[in-house]
Amino acid sequence: MSDYDLIIVGAGPAGLTGALYAGRSMLRTLVLEKGVPGGELLNTELIEDYPGFESVKGFELAEKMAAHALKFGAELVTDGVASVEKEADGRFLVATESGAAYRAPAVLLTAGGTPTKLGVPGEIEYAGKGVSYCAVCDGHFFRGEVLAVVGGGDAAAEEAMFLTRYATKVWLIHRRDQLRASQIIQHHLFENPKIEVVWDTVVERIEGAGGAVKQLALRNVKTGAARTLPVGGVFVFVGFRPNTGIVRGHFEHDAAGYFVTDGVMMSSIPGLFAAGDVRAQLTRQVTTAVGDATTAVIAATKYLAEWKGRQGARGA
């Protein structure tokens, strides 16, 4: 079993930023990532809202972030994390899917989350080519298009309204005859002349040509009637699951399962910090993930100094 000062779970923008700051703070740091470093950056074709880059491909920004983090000495291991558990001595035991185990007094969880997918033909094929899970990230690529949003909760309604900044029309497709969004959000949505709701309907297929989405195949769940809906893009908001299930033990979270942290990103479990998409917050962007991780590692550095001081006093 190997010991570190800090273990970072996940190597997306938050994890890589955390590794950079931890390395600069001379912390012995381990980053555990199941796949290729970059996280959701790898699923984003083009990024135009990251300071210093007017336009950069997602994989290029991921490569730059990873190289920058490793330059300062962070150790990166490709392995999925099975569990994170705090032990009696105050350290965390991090077990991986391969059977390895690591310990550290502080852990930064940046494991992100997973958008719930429709699971229909064409969704994977056109991901990043007209299928998106983030209106703030990708909406500006669809200026002048007719768009569709799938979902009926607060996120779907809010993102549909946001997309009207760019789209000529937005269809909101919902499988029921009423929305789950809060009443005030529904009020604003129904007042928007660019939005039209398609009730009692599900997407059966996402169809395209020339590498771009062209239309949706729809089915009415009550009548069975089929129709096609010409669109230039479809935004899916039917759920998002934060990857917090690996933490053993109770921690404070919101109704959707996101970590509730204090102002320095520490969770209700002392020494366990959270940054990026696993944390309850207003918005989830690359910039907010980077900011979360910066704060978290600076706070973790102070936490570690205090923890080591207590350990020294006990040994004296």
Rosetta blueprint (number, residue, H / E / L):
1 M L
2 S E
3 D E
4 Y L
5 D L
6 L E
7 I E
8 I E
9 V E
10 G L
11 A L
12 G L
13 P H
14 A H
15 G H
16 L H
17 T H
18 G H
19 A H
20 L H
21 Y H
22 A H
23 G H
24 R H
25 S L
26 M L
27 L L
28 R L
29 T E
30 L E
31 V E
32 L E
33 E E
34 K L
35 G L
36 V L
37 P L
38 G L
39 G H
40 E H
41 L H
42 L H
43 N H
44 T L
45 E L
46 L E
47 I E
48 E L
49 D L
50 Y E
51 P L
52 G L
53 F E
54 E L
55 S L
56 V E
57 K E
58 G H
59 F H
60 E H
61 L H
62 A H
63 E H
64 K H
65 M H
66 A H
67 A H
68 H H
69 A H
70 L H
71 K H
72 F L
73 G L
74 A L
75 E E
76 L E
77 V E
78 T E
79 D L
80 G L
81 V E
82 A E
83 S E
84 V E
85 E E
86 K E
87 E L
88 A L
89 D L
90 G L
91 R L
92 F E
93 L E
94 V E
95 A E
96 T E
97 E L
98 S L
99 G L
100 A L
101 A E
102 Y E
103 R E
104 A E
105 P L
106 A E
107 V E
108 L E
109 L E
110 T L
111 A L
112 G L
113 G E
114 T E
115 P E
116 T L
117 K L
118 L L
119 G L
120 V L
121 P L
122 G L
123 E L
124 I L
125 E L
126 Y L
127 A E
128 G L
129 K L
130 G L
131 V E
132 S E
133 Y L
134 C L
135 A H
136 V H
137 C H
138 D H
139 G H
140 H H
141 F H
142 F H
143 R L
144 G L
145 E L
146 V E
147 L E
148 A E
149 V E
150 V E
151 G L
152 G L
153 G L
154 D H
155 A H
156 A H
157 A H
158 E H
159 E H
160 A H
161 M H
162 F H
163 L H
164 T L
165 R L
166 Y L
167 A L
168 T L
169 K E
170 V E
171 W E
172 L E
173 I E
174 H L
175 R L
176 R L
177 D L
178 Q L
179 L L
180 R L
181 A L
182 S L
183 Q H
184 I H
185 I H
186 Q H
187 H H
188 H H
189 L H
190 F H
191 E H
192 N L
193 P L
194 K L
195 I E
196 E E
197 V E
198 V E
199 W L
200 D L
201 T E
202 V E
203 V E
204 E E
205 R E
206 I E
207 E E
208 G E
209 A E
210 G L
211 G L
212 A E
213 V E
214 K E
215 Q E
216 L E
217 A E
218 L E
219 R E
220 N E
221 V L
222 K L
223 T L
224 G L
225 A L
226 A E
227 R E
228 T E
229 L E
230 P E
231 V L
232 G L
233 G E
234 V E
235 F E
236 V E
237 F L
238 V L
239 G L
240 F E
241 R E
242 P E
243 N L
244 T L
245 G L
246 I L
247 V E
248 R L
249 G L
250 H L
251 F L
252 E L
253 H E
254 D L
255 A L
256 A L
257 G L
258 Y L
259 F E
260 V L
261 T L
262 D L
263 G L
264 V L
265 M L
266 M E
267 S L
268 S L
269 I L
270 P L
271 G L
272 L E
273 F E
274 A E
275 A L
276 G H
277 D H
278 V H
279 R E
280 A L
281 Q L
282 L L
283 T L
284 R L
285 Q L
286 V H
287 T H
288 T H
289 A H
290 V H
291 G H
292 D H
293 A H
294 T H
295 T H
296 A H
297 V H
298 I H
299 A H
300 A H
301 T H
302 K H
303 Y H
304 L H
305 A H
306 E H
307 W H
308 K H
309 G H
310 R H
311 Q H
312 G H
313 A H
314 R H
315 G H
316 A L
